[in-house]
Amino acid sequence: MIRPILIHPDPRLKKVVDPVADITDDLRRTADDMLATMYDAPGIGLAGPQIGLMARLIVLDCEKDEAAAPRPLIMFNPEIIASSDEKSVYEEGCLSIPEQYAEVERPAEVTVRWMDRDGKAQEETFDKLWATCVQHEIDHLDGKLFIDYISPIKRQIITRKMQKLKRDRARA
């Protein structure tokens, strides 16, 4: 099921969310819905708070090669346990801040630990777009948006555009 995506500014997008204590069938279905919502948007990552789920759950699939099979990842309670000193810059966007982009500098490589949909511990090192995406999504769980990394003036301009978008959608 496709879920509605919250649009900035929304107070739920600025909250630090609690860890998932128990991976239930209901949470697994929600994770599947999140993947469907992400693919439909289309996007490469989605975090629980973006659909109003105040839990540490993210989904992502950064496989861009048309010939490659999709690689959907569901991560409960993801945490970055190591990051490189080397940085990379990507132009980031966000499904909660549609059609707005900004260059964000982040560690080029991160190692992440999480629980998969079966409750098994997983650990992987990500680089390139995957590293950027997983950091961006984990930021959502900590109440942080990619626009928090840009200048206050640019952030204010984008926030005003989002307020207008929300007003226009409410009228439609």
Secondary structure, DSSP 8 states (H G I E B T S, - for coil): -------SS-GGGGSB-B--SS--HHHHHHHHHHHHHHHHTT-SEEEGGGGT--BSEEEE-----TTS----EEEEEEEEEEE-SSEEEEEEEETTEEEEEEEEEEESEEEEEEE-TTS-EEEEEEEHHHHHHHHHHHHHHBT--GGGGS-HHHHHHHHHHHHHHHHHHHH-
